[in-house]
């Protein structure tokens, strides 16, 4: 059996109270609480948040933060497309101004007070290219995407956004558009035709994956790609093949969750973090699902809506919100009870 003293050169200290100035990596035994404690990263976890006012799934946008979230459009439990917009304050959701055009499978990005939405499917299942900006109160039409896109994805800010992929009505595409707040310009083509994927990060440092390509077998995949503002390159693969999951955070500190195989009413819960080169398995969602919406960072994020759980039908749009919290690497003492 390995002995701690052999590894570290000293014994674990016995203390009657936790030290106030502990450093990352410190370990001690609290003989009052009968616990071994350490200072370090205990890993993140999901917890329940406030319910949405409208059940929804299939908004392919990454918008807002955990205490100032935003969601718009999508589909309800019957599959009908909705226009409702909601804002989250870290506790509860409030309905605000509807998006002007009823859409599902929308891309977008930004913040709760400066967001954009682009593309999507209308109620007639026609793919669109309209763009709208949100200022925290109202939506205003802006410059059109240079291509139609249903089930494409977006991220970035209202003045430096990105949108890629999606379905044109006859095939998936590999187009990328870059947005400056009023107009779009063509960016570098994605390495493959794809849709139902998720994107997170910025216009010049994007992480994208969990896509669906019916020409491939299996058509959901583990491939991820990074964008540098001009071209896409292959990134590390996730451990689970999936599509239509949620993605939040940055290109070097990302988090992906949910998603799954197509045409299923299951509720995938898997969560993985990304450090810029590889994925690591993290704590699972409590409920999970496909077609999730998300926002925030890899240390404080949101997962909302989605399709699932198993046994409730393919259009079982959800009301639930889950909040992801990952303590910083040098955050306070974590404990293991050995009493």
C-alpha positions in Angstrom: 0.0 0.0 0.0 1.3 3.5 -0.9 1.9 5.7 2.1 1.3 9.4 1.9 4.6 10.2 3.7 6.5 8.1 1.1 5.0 10.2 -1.7 5.2 13.6 -0.2 8.0 13.3 2.4 5.7 14.3 5.4 2.7 13.1 7.2 -0.8 14.5 7.0 -1.3 17.1 9.7 -3.9 16.6 12.4 -5.7 19.9 13.1 -8.6 20.9 15.2 -9.8 23.5 12.7 -9.3 24.2 9.0 -6.4 26.5 8.2 -7.4 30.0 6.9 -4.4 30.2 4.5 -4.3 26.8 2.9 -2.6 26.5 -0.5 -3.6 24.4 -3.6 -2.6 20.8 -2.9 -2.6 21.0 0.9 -4.1 18.0 2.7 -4.9 17.7 6.4 -7.1 15.7 8.9 -9.7 17.6 11.0 -9.9 15.6 14.2 -13.0 17.5 15.3 -15.1 16.7 12.2 -13.3 13.4 11.5 -12.6 14.4 7.9 -9.7 14.4 5.6 -9.7 17.7 3.7 -7.8 19.2 0.9 -7.6 22.4 -1.1 -8.0 21.9 -4.8 -10.4 21.3 -7.6 -13.2 19.0 -6.6 -14.8 19.1 -10.1 -18.0 20.6 -11.3 -21.6 19.6 -10.8 -25.1 20.4 -12.2 -27.9 21.7 -9.9 -31.5 22.5 -10.5 -32.4 26.1 -11.5 -35.7 27.9 -12.2 -38.1 26.5 -14.7 -38.8 28.1 -18.1 -42.2 29.6 -18.7 -42.4 27.8 -22.1 -41.4 24.3 -22.9 -38.9 24.4 -25.7 -36.1 22.7 -27.6 -34.0 23.3 -30.7 -32.4 26.8 -30.4 -28.8 26.4 -31.6 -27.6 29.6 -30.0 -25.1 30.2 -27.1 -26.3 33.3 -25.4 -25.8 35.0 -22.0 -24.3 33.9 -18.7 -25.6 32.0 -15.7 -27.0 35.0 -13.9 -28.2 36.8 -17.1 -29.3 34.2 -19.6 -31.4 34.6 -22.7 -33.4 32.1 -24.8 -35.7 32.6 -27.8 -37.7 30.6 -30.3 -37.5 26.8 -30.7 -40.2 24.2 -30.7 -42.9 23.3 -28.1 -44.0 19.8 -27.0 -46.3 19.4 -30.1 -43.4 20.4 -32.4 -45.0 23.8 -33.2 -42.5 26.6 -33.6 -42.7 29.4 -31.0 -41.6 33.0 -30.8 -41.4 33.5 -27.0 -38.2 35.1 -25.6 -37.2 34.7 -21.9 -34.6 36.2 -19.7 -32.9 34.5 -16.7 -31.6 36.3 -13.6 -29.9 33.4 -11.9 -33.1 32.3 -10.1 -36.1 32.6 -12.4 -37.2 33.2 -16.0 -39.3 36.1 -17.2 -41.0 36.5 -20.6 -40.0 39.5 -22.6 -40.5 40.7 -26.2 -41.1 37.9 -28.7 -38.8 37.4 -31.6 -40.4 39.1 -34.7 -40.2 35.9 -36.8 -41.3 32.5 -35.5 -38.2 30.3 -35.8 -36.7 27.0 -34.6 -33.2 25.7 -35.3 -31.8 29.2 -34.9 -28.2 30.3 -34.5 -27.2 33.2 -32.4 -25.0 34.6 -29.7 -24.2 37.6 -27.5 -25.5 38.7 -24.1 -28.9 39.2 -22.5 -28.8 42.9 -23.5 -27.0 42.6 -26.8 -27.8 39.4 -28.7 -28.3 38.3 -32.3 -30.3 35.5 -33.9 -29.8 34.2 -37.5 -31.4 31.7 -39.8 -33.7 28.9 -38.7 -36.8 27.1 -39.9 -40.2 28.8 -40.2 -43.6 27.1 -39.5 -43.6 26.0 -43.1 -40.3 24.3 -42.6 -38.6 26.8 -45.0 -35.0 27.6 -44.2 -34.3 31.3 -43.6 -31.5 33.8 -43.6 -32.9 36.8 -41.6 -30.9 38.2 -38.8 -32.3 40.1 -35.8 -30.6 42.1 -33.0 -31.9 42.2 -29.4 -31.0 45.2 -27.1 -32.5 43.9 -23.9 -36.0 45.3 -24.7 -36.8 44.8 -28.4 -35.7 43.0 -31.6 -34.6 44.8 -34.8 -34.1 43.3 -38.2 -30.5 43.5 -39.4 -28.5 42.3 -42.5 -29.3 38.8 -43.9 -27.0 35.8 -43.7 -25.3 35.2 -47.0 -26.9 31.7 -47.1 -30.1 30.1 -45.8 -29.6 27.9 -42.8 -31.9 25.7 -40.7 -30.3 23.9 -37.8 -27.1 25.9 -38.2 -25.4 27.2 -35.1 -23.9 30.5 -33.9 -21.9 32.1 -31.1 -19.8 35.2 -30.4 -21.1 38.6 -29.7 -23.6 40.9 -31.4 -20.8 42.9 -33.0 -18.5 40.0 -33.7 -20.6 36.9 -34.2 -20.3 33.7 -36.3 -22.8 31.3 -37.9 -22.0 28.0 -39.6 -23.6 25.0 -41.3 -27.2 24.0 -41.3 -29.7 22.6 -43.8 -30.6 24.5 -46.9 -33.7 22.5 -47.7 -32.0 20.0 -50.0 -28.7 19.4 -48.3 -26.5 20.3 -45.3 -23.9 23.0 -46.0 -20.4 24.0 -44.8 -20.8 27.8 -45.1 -19.5 30.1 -42.4 -20.6 33.7 -42.0 -19.0 36.4 -39.8 -21.2 39.2 -38.4 -20.3 42.7 -37.3 -23.6 43.8 -35.8 -25.2 44.9 -39.1 -23.9 42.8 -42.0 -22.3 39.4 -42.8 -19.2 38.5 -44.7 -18.2 35.0 -45.8 -15.7 33.2 -43.6 -13.7 30.0 -44.1 -15.7 26.9 -45.1 -16.3 24.2 -42.4 -14.4 21.0 -43.3 -17.6 19.1 -43.9 -21.3 19.7 -44.5 -23.1 19.5 -41.2 -26.1 20.6 -39.1 -27.7 20.3 -35.6 -24.3 21.0 -34.2 -23.3 23.4 -31.4 -20.8 26.2 -31.3 -19.2 28.2 -28.5 -16.5 30.8 -28.1 -15.7 33.9 -30.1 -15.6 34.8 -33.8 -11.8 34.3 -33.8 -11.7 31.4 -31.4 -14.7 29.1 -32.0 -15.2 25.5 -30.9 -17.8 23.5 -32.9 -19.0 19.9 -32.9 -21.7 17.4 -32.1 -23.0 17.6 -35.6 -25.3 15.5 -37.7 -24.5 14.5 -41.3 -26.9 12.0 -42.9 -24.2 11.1 -45.4 -22.1 9.5 -42.7 -22.6 6.3 -40.7 -23.1 6.8 -37.9 -24.4 10.3 -38.7 -23.8 11.6 -35.2 -20.1 11.9 -34.4 -17.4 12.8 -31.9 -15.5 15.2 -34.1 -14.8 18.8 -33.1 -13.3 21.7 -35.0 -11.7 25.0 -34.1 -12.0 28.3 -36.0 -9.3 31.0 -35.8 -11.2 33.8 -37.6 -10.3 32.6 -41.1 -10.1 28.8 -41.2 -11.2 25.6 -39.4 -8.9 22.9 -38.2 -9.6 19.5 -36.5 -9.7 19.6 -32.7 -9.8 16.8 -30.1 -12.6 14.3 -30.3 -15.2 13.9 -27.5 -15.6 10.5 -25.9 -19.2 10.2 -26.9 -20.7 10.3 -30.4 -23.6 12.6 -30.3 -25.4 15.5 -32.0 -27.6 18.4 -30.9 -26.0 18.8 -27.5 -25.3 22.0 -25.7 -21.9 23.9 -25.7 -20.8 26.8 -23.6 -17.5 28.5 -22.6 -14.5 29.2 -24.8 -12.2 27.4 -27.2 -9.7 26.6 -24.5 -12.2 26.2 -21.6 -15.4 24.7 -23.1 -18.1 22.4 -21.8 -20.4 20.2 -23.8 -23.4 18.3 -22.5 -26.5 16.3 -23.6 -27.0 15.4 -27.2 -27.4 11.9 -28.6 -28.3 9.7 -31.5 -31.0 11.0 -33.9 -34.7 10.2 -33.8 -34.7 9.2 -30.2 -36.7 10.3 -27.2 -33.9 9.5 -24.8 -32.3 12.0 -22.4 -28.5 11.9 -22.8 -26.8 13.4 -19.7 -23.1 13.1 -20.5 -20.9 16.2 -19.8 -17.3 16.8 -20.9 -14.9 19.7 -20.5 -12.4 20.8 -23.2 -9.1 22.4 -22.5 -8.1 23.3 -26.0 -6.7 19.9 -26.9 -8.7 17.1 -25.2 -11.9 16.3 -23.5 -12.5 15.1 -19.9 -15.6 13.5 -18.5 -17.4 15.6 -15.9 -20.5 15.2 -13.7 -23.7 14.3 -15.6 -26.8 16.4 -16.1 -29.7 15.3 -13.9 -32.2 15.1 -16.7 -30.4 15.8 -20.0 -31.8 15.5 -23.5 -31.3 16.4 -27.1 -31.6 19.9 -28.7 -30.5 21.6 -25.5 -30.0 25.4 -25.2 -27.1 26.8 -23.2 -25.2 29.8 -22.0 -22.4 30.9 -19.7 -18.9 29.6 -19.0 -17.2 26.3 -18.2 -17.2 27.3 -14.5 -20.7 28.8 -14.3 -23.1 27.7 -17.1 -26.7 26.9 -18.0 -28.5 24.1 -19.7 -32.2 24.6 -20.5 -35.0 23.0 -22.3 -34.3 20.2 -24.6 -36.0 17.0 -25.9 -36.6 14.1 -23.5 -36.6 12.2 -21.2 -37.1 8.7 -22.5 -40.6 7.4 -22.8 -42.3 10.7 -23.2 -42.2 11.0 -27.0 -39.9 12.6 -29.6 -41.3 16.1 -29.0 -41.2 16.2 -25.2 -39.9 19.7 -24.9 -38.8 20.4 -21.3 -39.2 23.3 -18.9 -36.2 22.5 -16.7 -33.0 24.5 -16.2 -29.8 23.1 -14.8 -26.9 25.3 -13.5 -23.3 24.1 -13.9 -20.8 25.2 -11.2 -17.1 24.2 -11.2 -15.1 25.6 -8.3 -11.9 27.4 -9.4 -8.7 25.4 -9.1 -7.6 27.0 -5.9 -11.1 27.3 -4.4 -11.7 26.6 -0.7 -11.3 23.4 1.2 -13.0 20.3 -0.1 -13.7 17.5 2.3 -14.1 13.7 2.4 -15.8 12.3 5.5 -13.9 9.3 6.9 -15.7 9.1 10.2 
